[in-house]
């Protein structure tokens, strides 16, 4: 199985909340690549992260996703003090 991680999707798409505006060229390229099925006998897991879930709605990316998991803010702490 292959795993693709798209971290900070709003930055990949140059998303700006005013308007809202984003790079449609990058979005279309990303959607075409994500819709392409993997070779026969292979599986792909795509994980995307965003700090602005509204971006997924505005860009209509939710149509191509099988699920969305909303998490709280992750905070790094000191381990083993």
Jmol script that loads the backbone (N, CA, C; Angstrom):
load data "model"
ATOM      1  N   UNK A   1       0.842  -1.174   0.000  1.00  0.00           N
ATOM      2  CA  UNK A   1       0.000   0.000   0.000  1.00  0.00           C
ATOM      3  C   UNK A   1       0.887   1.236   0.000  1.00  0.00           C
ATOM      4  N   UNK A   2       0.493   2.200  -0.783  1.00  0.00           N
ATOM      5  CA  UNK A   2       1.178   3.490  -0.816  1.00  0.00           C
ATOM      6  C   UNK A   2       0.367   4.503  -0.016  1.00  0.00           C
ATOM      7  N   UNK A   3       1.056   5.423   0.640  1.00  0.00           N
ATOM      8  CA  UNK A   3       0.399   6.480   1.397  1.00  0.00           C
ATOM      9  C   UNK A   3       0.883   7.825   0.856  1.00  0.00           C
ATOM     10  N   UNK A   4      -0.065   8.693   0.561  1.00  0.00           N
ATOM     11  CA  UNK A   4       0.247  10.052   0.115  1.00  0.00           C
ATOM     12  C   UNK A   4      -0.282  11.001   1.180  1.00  0.00           C
ATOM     13  N   UNK A   5       0.563  11.891   1.685  1.00  0.00           N
ATOM     14  CA  UNK A   5       0.155  12.858   2.696  1.00  0.00           C
ATOM     15  C   UNK A   5       0.205  14.251   2.087  1.00  0.00           C
ATOM     16  N   UNK A   6      -0.944  14.915   2.074  1.00  0.00           N
ATOM     17  CA  UNK A   6      -1.056  16.294   1.596  1.00  0.00           C
ATOM     18  C   UNK A   6      -1.199  17.169   2.839  1.00  0.00           C
ATOM     19  N   UNK A   7      -0.101  17.710   3.297  1.00  0.00           N
ATOM     20  CA  UNK A   7      -0.094  18.495   4.522  1.00  0.00           C
ATOM     21  C   UNK A   7      -0.375  19.960   4.211  1.00  0.00           C
ATOM     22  N   UNK A   8      -1.291  20.554   4.984  1.00  0.00           N
ATOM     23  CA  UNK A   8      -1.605  21.978   4.866  1.00  0.00           C
ATOM     24  C   UNK A   8      -2.170  22.302   3.474  1.00  0.00           C
ATOM     25  N   UNK A   9      -3.284  21.665   3.163  1.00  0.00           N
ATOM     26  CA  UNK A   9      -3.888  21.774   1.837  1.00  0.00           C
ATOM     27  C   UNK A   9      -4.145  23.222   1.432  1.00  0.00           C
ATOM     28  N   UNK A  10      -4.557  24.055   2.393  1.00  0.00           N
ATOM     29  CA  UNK A  10      -4.845  25.449   2.033  1.00  0.00           C
ATOM     30  C   UNK A  10      -3.614  26.173   1.511  1.00  0.00           C
ATOM     31  N   UNK A  11      -2.450  25.810   1.993  1.00  0.00           N
ATOM     32  CA  UNK A  11      -1.225  26.426   1.473  1.00  0.00           C
ATOM     33  C   UNK A  11      -0.864  25.868   0.101  1.00  0.00           C
ATOM     34  N   UNK A  12      -1.115  24.585  -0.114  1.00  0.00           N
ATOM     35  CA  UNK A  12      -0.853  23.996  -1.431  1.00  0.00           C
ATOM     36  C   UNK A  12      -1.693  24.678  -2.511  1.00  0.00           C
ATOM     37  N   UNK A  13      -2.920  25.072  -2.139  1.00  0.00           N
ATOM     38  CA  UNK A  13      -3.832  25.686  -3.100  1.00  0.00           C
ATOM     39  C   UNK A  13      -3.761  27.206  -3.102  1.00  0.00           C
ATOM     40  N   UNK A  14      -2.864  27.789  -2.330  1.00  0.00           N
ATOM     41  CA  UNK A  14      -2.765  29.250  -2.208  1.00  0.00           C
ATOM     42  C   UNK A  14      -4.109  29.858  -1.824  1.00  0.00           C
ATOM     43  N   UNK A  15      -4.788  29.215  -0.877  1.00  0.00           N
ATOM     44  CA  UNK A  15      -6.122  29.651  -0.464  1.00  0.00           C
ATOM     45  C   UNK A  15      -6.056  30.967   0.296  1.00  0.00           C
ATOM     46  N   UNK A  16      -6.966  31.889  -0.051  1.00  0.00           N
ATOM     47  CA  UNK A  16      -7.117  33.167   0.647  1.00  0.00           C
ATOM     48  C   UNK A  16      -8.586  33.276   1.025  1.00  0.00           C
ATOM     49  N   UNK A  17      -8.872  33.487   2.314  1.00  0.00           N
ATOM     50  CA  UNK A  17     -10.251  33.512   2.794  1.00  0.00           C
ATOM     51  C   UNK A  17     -11.044  34.696   2.249  1.00  0.00           C
ATOM     52  N   UNK A  18     -10.373  35.766   1.904  1.00  0.00           N
ATOM     53  CA  UNK A  18     -11.067  36.931   1.364  1.00  0.00           C
ATOM     54  C   UNK A  18     -11.431  36.624  -0.078  1.00  0.00           C
ATOM     55  N   UNK A  19     -12.690  36.513  -0.329  1.00  0.00           N
ATOM     56  CA  UNK A  19     -13.100  36.238  -1.698  1.00  0.00           C
ATOM     57  C   UNK A  19     -14.032  35.061  -1.810  1.00  0.00           C
ATOM     58  N   UNK A  20     -13.762  33.862  -1.477  1.00  0.00           N
ATOM     59  CA  UNK A  20     -12.476  33.188  -1.269  1.00  0.00           C
ATOM     60  C   UNK A  20     -11.786  32.923  -2.600  1.00  0.00           C
ATOM     61  N   UNK A  21     -10.482  32.907  -2.567  1.00  0.00           N
ATOM     62  CA  UNK A  21      -9.693  32.675  -3.780  1.00  0.00           C
ATOM     63  C   UNK A  21      -8.692  31.555  -3.530  1.00  0.00           C
ATOM     64  N   UNK A  22      -8.422  30.822  -4.586  1.00  0.00           N
ATOM     65  CA  UNK A  22      -7.424  29.751  -4.539  1.00  0.00           C
ATOM     66  C   UNK A  22      -6.974  29.477  -5.961  1.00  0.00           C
ATOM     67  N   UNK A  23      -5.906  28.730  -6.082  1.00  0.00           N
ATOM     68  CA  UNK A  23      -5.377  28.400  -7.396  1.00  0.00           C
ATOM     69  C   UNK A  23      -6.194  27.265  -8.004  1.00  0.00           C
ATOM     70  N   UNK A  24      -7.057  27.598  -8.953  1.00  0.00           N
ATOM     71  CA  UNK A  24      -7.880  26.586  -9.594  1.00  0.00           C
ATOM     72  C   UNK A  24      -7.026  25.603 -10.396  1.00  0.00           C
ATOM     73  N   UNK A  25      -5.944  26.078 -10.965  1.00  0.00           N
ATOM     74  CA  UNK A  25      -5.048  25.189 -11.723  1.00  0.00           C
ATOM     75  C   UNK A  25      -4.481  24.098 -10.823  1.00  0.00           C
ATOM     76  N   UNK A  26      -4.008  24.495  -9.641  1.00  0.00           N
ATOM     77  CA  UNK A  26      -3.472  23.500  -8.706  1.00  0.00           C
ATOM     78  C   UNK A  26      -4.568  22.565  -8.205  1.00  0.00           C
ATOM     79  N   UNK A  27      -5.752  23.112  -7.930  1.00  0.00           N
ATOM     80  CA  UNK A  27      -6.858  22.276  -7.463  1.00  0.00           C
ATOM     81  C   UNK A  27      -7.236  21.245  -8.515  1.00  0.00           C
ATOM     82  N   UNK A  28      -7.385  21.655  -9.768  1.00  0.00           N
ATOM     83  CA  UNK A  28      -7.764  20.724 -10.833  1.00  0.00           C
ATOM     84  C   UNK A  28      -6.697  19.647 -11.036  1.00  0.00           C
ATOM     85  N   UNK A  29      -5.441  20.042 -10.971  1.00  0.00           N
ATOM     86  CA  UNK A  29      -4.347  19.068 -11.100  1.00  0.00           C
ATOM     87  C   UNK A  29      -4.408  18.053  -9.972  1.00  0.00           C
ATOM     88  N   UNK A  30      -4.608  18.529  -8.761  1.00  0.00           N
ATOM     89  CA  UNK A  30      -4.683  17.657  -7.596  1.00  0.00           C
ATOM     90  C   UNK A  30      -5.870  16.702  -7.706  1.00  0.00           C
ATOM     91  N   UNK A  31      -7.028  17.212  -8.103  1.00  0.00           N
ATOM     92  CA  UNK A  31      -8.215  16.360  -8.225  1.00  0.00           C
ATOM     93  C   UNK A  31      -8.050  15.304  -9.310  1.00  0.00           C
ATOM     94  N   UNK A  32      -7.454  15.662 -10.433  1.00  0.00           N
ATOM     95  CA  UNK A  32      -7.225  14.682 -11.501  1.00  0.00           C
ATOM     96  C   UNK A  32      -6.314  13.563 -11.007  1.00  0.00           C
ATOM     97  N   UNK A  33      -5.265  13.933 -10.308  1.00  0.00           N
ATOM     98  CA  UNK A  33      -4.328  12.923  -9.807  1.00  0.00           C
ATOM     99  C   UNK A  33      -4.961  12.051  -8.726  1.00  0.00           C
ATOM    100  N   UNK A  34      -5.794  12.637  -7.879  1.00  0.00           N
ATOM    101  CA  UNK A  34      -6.425  11.869  -6.806  1.00  0.00           C
ATOM    102  C   UNK A  34      -7.503  10.924  -7.328  1.00  0.00           C
ATOM    103  N   UNK A  35      -8.171  11.287  -8.419  1.00  0.00           N
ATOM    104  CA  UNK A  35      -9.224  10.443  -8.973  1.00  0.00           C
ATOM    105  C   UNK A  35      -8.669   9.276  -9.792  1.00  0.00           C
ATOM    106  N   UNK A  36      -7.421   9.372 -10.180  1.00  0.00           N
ATOM    107  CA  UNK A  36      -6.819   8.323 -11.003  1.00  0.00           C
ATOM    108  C   UNK A  36      -6.642   7.057 -10.144  1.00  0.00           C
ATOM    109  N   UNK A  37      -7.217   5.945 -10.584  1.00  0.00           N
ATOM    110  CA  UNK A  37      -7.082   4.717  -9.786  1.00  0.00           C
ATOM    111  C   UNK A  37      -5.650   4.186  -9.816  1.00  0.00           C
ATOM    112  N   UNK A  38      -5.237   3.547  -8.725  1.00  0.00           N
ATOM    113  CA  UNK A  38      -3.887   2.969  -8.711  1.00  0.00           C
ATOM    114  C   UNK A  38      -3.826   1.767  -9.653  1.00  0.00           C
ATOM    115  N   UNK A  39      -2.620   1.332  -9.974  1.00  0.00           N
ATOM    116  CA  UNK A  39      -2.490   0.144 -10.838  1.00  0.00           C
ATOM    117  C   UNK A  39      -3.191  -1.064 -10.196  1.00  0.00           C
ATOM    118  N   UNK A  40      -3.612  -1.984 -11.029  1.00  0.00           N
ATOM    119  CA  UNK A  40      -4.314  -3.170 -10.539  1.00  0.00           C
ATOM    120  C   UNK A  40      -3.456  -3.914  -9.512  1.00  0.00           C
ATOM    121  N   UNK A  41      -4.090  -4.281  -8.415  1.00  0.00           N
ATOM    122  CA  UNK A  41      -3.386  -5.004  -7.358  1.00  0.00           C
ATOM    123  C   UNK A  41      -2.708  -4.092  -6.348  1.00  0.00           C
ATOM    124  N   UNK A  42      -2.809  -2.792  -6.515  1.00  0.00           N
ATOM    125  CA  UNK A  42      -2.194  -1.835  -5.594  1.00  0.00           C
ATOM    126  C   UNK A  42      -3.290  -1.004  -4.926  1.00  0.00           C
ATOM    127  N   UNK A  43      -2.965  -0.508  -3.740  1.00  0.00           N
ATOM    128  CA  UNK A  43      -3.896   0.359  -3.013  1.00  0.00           C
ATOM    129  C   UNK A  43      -3.171   1.632  -2.606  1.00  0.00           C
ATOM    130  N   UNK A  44      -3.945   2.721  -2.502  1.00  0.00           N
ATOM    131  CA  UNK A  44      -3.381   4.010  -2.121  1.00  0.00           C
ATOM    132  C   UNK A  44      -4.263   4.630  -1.039  1.00  0.00           C
ATOM    133  N   UNK A  45      -3.625   5.136   0.001  1.00  0.00           N
ATOM    134  CA  UNK A  45      -4.307   5.886   1.052  1.00  0.00           C
ATOM    135  C   UNK A  45      -3.824   7.321   0.958  1.00  0.00           C
ATOM    136  N   UNK A  46      -4.767   8.260   0.815  1.00  0.00           N
ATOM    137  CA  UNK A  46      -4.417   9.683   0.738  1.00  0.00           C
ATOM    138  C   UNK A  46      -4.918  10.357   2.009  1.00  0.00           C
ATOM    139  N   UNK A  47      -4.006  11.025   2.717  1.00  0.00           N
ATOM    140  CA  UNK A  47      -4.342  11.746   3.941  1.00  0.00           C
ATOM    141  C   UNK A  47      -4.035  13.214   3.698  1.00  0.00           C
ATOM    142  N   UNK A  48      -5.028  14.060   3.942  1.00  0.00           N
ATOM    143  CA  UNK A  48      -4.839  15.495   3.788  1.00  0.00           C
ATOM    144  C   UNK A  48      -5.069  16.204   5.107  1.00  0.00           C
ATOM    145  N   UNK A  49      -4.295  17.236   5.365  1.00  0.00           N
ATOM    146  CA  UNK A  49      -4.473  18.012   6.590  1.00  0.00           C
ATOM    147  C   UNK A  49      -4.764  19.465   6.239  1.00  0.00           C
ATOM    148  N   UNK A  50      -5.554  20.093   7.092  1.00  0.00           N
ATOM    149  CA  UNK A  50      -5.844  21.508   6.946  1.00  0.00           C
ATOM    150  C   UNK A  50      -6.191  22.072   8.317  1.00  0.00           C
ATOM    151  N   UNK A  51      -5.861  23.314   8.531  1.00  0.00           N
ATOM    152  CA  UNK A  51      -6.259  23.979   9.771  1.00  0.00           C
ATOM    153  C   UNK A  51      -7.541  24.773   9.535  1.00  0.00           C
ATOM    154  N   UNK A  52      -8.034  24.745   8.294  1.00  0.00           N
ATOM    155  CA  UNK A  52      -9.251  25.471   7.922  1.00  0.00           C
ATOM    156  C   UNK A  52     -10.191  24.517   7.167  1.00  0.00           C
ATOM    157  N   UNK A  53     -11.016  23.741   7.890  1.00  0.00           N
ATOM    158  CA  UNK A  53     -11.892  22.766   7.219  1.00  0.00           C
ATOM    159  C   UNK A  53     -12.804  23.393   6.158  1.00  0.00           C
ATOM    160  N   UNK A  54     -13.108  24.671   6.288  1.00  0.00           N
ATOM    161  CA  UNK A  54     -13.966  25.350   5.309  1.00  0.00           C
ATOM    162  C   UNK A  54     -13.331  25.322   3.913  1.00  0.00           C
ATOM    163  N   UNK A  55     -12.023  25.268   3.855  1.00  0.00           N
ATOM    164  CA  UNK A  55     -11.323  25.209   2.566  1.00  0.00           C
ATOM    165  C   UNK A  55     -11.817  24.019   1.756  1.00  0.00           C
ATOM    166  N   UNK A  56     -12.023  22.894   2.413  1.00  0.00           N
ATOM    167  CA  UNK A  56     -12.464  21.689   1.716  1.00  0.00           C
ATOM    168  C   UNK A  56     -13.857  21.880   1.113  1.00  0.00           C
ATOM    169  N   UNK A  57     -14.713  22.634   1.815  1.00  0.00           N
ATOM    170  CA  UNK A  57     -16.058  22.910   1.300  1.00  0.00           C
ATOM    171  C   UNK A  57     -15.998  23.883   0.127  1.00  0.00           C
ATOM    172  N   UNK A  58     -15.255  24.972   0.284  1.00  0.00           N
ATOM    173  CA  UNK A  58     -15.178  26.007  -0.747  1.00  0.00           C
ATOM    174  C   UNK A  58     -14.595  25.438  -2.042  1.00  0.00           C
ATOM    175  N   UNK A  59     -13.595  24.614  -1.941  1.00  0.00           N
ATOM    176  CA  UNK A  59     -12.935  24.043  -3.127  1.00  0.00           C
ATOM    177  C   UNK A  59     -13.665  22.811  -3.657  1.00  0.00           C
ATOM    178  N   UNK A  60     -14.756  22.432  -3.020  1.00  0.00           N
ATOM    179  CA  UNK A  60     -15.546  21.259  -3.394  1.00  0.00           C
ATOM    180  C   UNK A  60     -14.722  19.975  -3.395  1.00  0.00           C
ATOM    181  N   UNK A  61     -13.761  19.892  -2.498  1.00  0.00           N
ATOM    182  CA  UNK A  61     -12.932  18.690  -2.396  1.00  0.00           C
ATOM    183  C   UNK A  61     -13.656  17.552  -1.691  1.00  0.00           C
ATOM    184  N   UNK A  62     -14.689  17.878  -0.907  1.00  0.00           N
ATOM    185  CA  UNK A  62     -15.392  16.844  -0.145  1.00  0.00           C
ATOM    186  C   UNK A  62     -16.066  15.818  -1.048  1.00  0.00           C
ATOM    187  N   UNK A  63     -16.389  16.213  -2.278  1.00  0.00           N
ATOM    188  CA  UNK A  63     -17.014  15.274  -3.205  1.00  0.00           C
ATOM    189  C   UNK A  63     -16.098  14.090  -3.500  1.00  0.00           C
ATOM    190  N   UNK A  64     -14.808  14.288  -3.398  1.00  0.00           N
ATOM    191  CA  UNK A  64     -13.840  13.259  -3.773  1.00  0.00           C
ATOM    192  C   UNK A  64     -13.273  12.519  -2.576  1.00  0.00           C
ATOM    193  N   UNK A  65     -13.784  12.817  -1.398  1.00  0.00           N
ATOM    194  CA  UNK A  65     -13.264  12.201  -0.175  1.00  0.00           C
ATOM    195  C   UNK A  65     -14.281  11.192   0.353  1.00  0.00           C
ATOM    196  N   UNK A  66     -13.775  10.142   0.961  1.00  0.00           N
ATOM    197  CA  UNK A  66     -14.667   9.149   1.543  1.00  0.00           C
ATOM    198  C   UNK A  66     -14.956   9.439   3.004  1.00  0.00           C
ATOM    199  N   UNK A  67     -14.202  10.311   3.609  1.00  0.00           N
ATOM    200  CA  UNK A  67     -14.450  10.630   5.005  1.00  0.00           C
ATOM    201  C   UNK A  67     -13.609  11.804   5.455  1.00  0.00           C
ATOM    202  N   UNK A  68     -14.075  12.407   6.553  1.00  0.00           N
ATOM    203  CA  UNK A  68     -13.332  13.521   7.130  1.00  0.00           C
ATOM    204  C   UNK A  68     -13.363  13.359   8.645  1.00  0.00           C
ATOM    205  N   UNK A  69     -12.222  13.512   9.264  1.00  0.00           N
ATOM    206  CA  UNK A  69     -12.094  13.394  10.708  1.00  0.00           C
ATOM    207  C   UNK A  69     -11.611  14.728  11.248  1.00  0.00           C
ATOM    208  N   UNK A  70     -12.438  15.369  12.075  1.00  0.00           N
ATOM    209  CA  UNK A  70     -12.064  16.651  12.655  1.00  0.00           C
ATOM    210  C   UNK A  70     -11.370  16.415  13.988  1.00  0.00           C
ATOM    211  N   UNK A  71     -10.179  16.960  14.122  1.00  0.00           N
ATOM    212  CA  UNK A  71      -9.408  16.842  15.352  1.00  0.00           C
ATOM    213  C   UNK A  71      -9.225  18.211  15.965  1.00  0.00           C
ATOM    214  N   UNK A  72      -9.015  18.241  17.260  1.00  0.00           N
ATOM    215  CA  UNK A  72      -8.688  19.500  17.913  1.00  0.00           C
ATOM    216  C   UNK A  72      -7.261  19.894  17.572  1.00  0.00           C
ATOM    217  N   UNK A  73      -6.849  21.013  18.102  1.00  0.00           N
ATOM    218  CA  UNK A  73      -5.490  21.491  17.864  1.00  0.00           C
ATOM    219  C   UNK A  73      -4.514  20.546  18.554  1.00  0.00           C
ATOM    220  N   UNK A  74      -3.516  20.116  17.823  1.00  0.00           N
ATOM    221  CA  UNK A  74      -2.489  19.245  18.385  1.00  0.00           C
ATOM    222  C   UNK A  74      -1.392  20.113  18.975  1.00  0.00           C
ATOM    223  N   UNK A  75      -1.048  19.864  20.215  1.00  0.00           N
ATOM    224  CA  UNK A  75      -0.044  20.656  20.896  1.00  0.00           C
ATOM    225  C   UNK A  75       1.136  19.764  21.240  1.00  0.00           C
ATOM    226  N   UNK A  76       2.310  20.214  20.863  1.00  0.00           N
ATOM    227  CA  UNK A  76       3.512  19.470  21.208  1.00  0.00           C
ATOM    228  C   UNK A  76       3.892  19.774  22.642  1.00  0.00           C
ATOM    229  N   UNK A  77       4.194  18.762  23.389  1.00  0.00           N
ATOM    230  CA  UNK A  77       4.569  18.950  24.787  1.00  0.00           C
ATOM    231  C   UNK A  77       5.930  18.357  25.055  1.00  0.00           C
ATOM    232  N   UNK A  78       6.405  18.553  26.242  1.00  0.00           N
ATOM    233  CA  UNK A  78       7.684  17.992  26.648  1.00  0.00           C
ATOM    234  C   UNK A  78       7.443  16.570  27.119  1.00  0.00           C
ATOM    235  N   UNK A  79       8.194  15.644  26.574  1.00  0.00           N
ATOM    236  CA  UNK A  79       8.023  14.243  26.915  1.00  0.00           C
ATOM    237  C   UNK A  79       9.180  13.780  27.784  1.00  0.00           C
ATOM    238  N   UNK A  80       8.865  13.013  28.820  1.00  0.00           N
ATOM    239  CA  UNK A  80       9.907  12.408  29.653  1.00  0.00           C
ATOM    240  C   UNK A  80      10.631  13.392  30.574  1.00  0.00           C
ATOM    241  N   UNK A  81       9.910  14.349  31.104  1.00  0.00           N
ATOM    242  CA  UNK A  81      10.536  15.339  31.994  1.00  0.00           C
ATOM    243  C   UNK A  81      10.760  14.715  33.343  1.00  0.00           C
TER     244      UNK A  81
END
end "model"
wireframe off; spacefill off
backbone 0.3
color backbone group
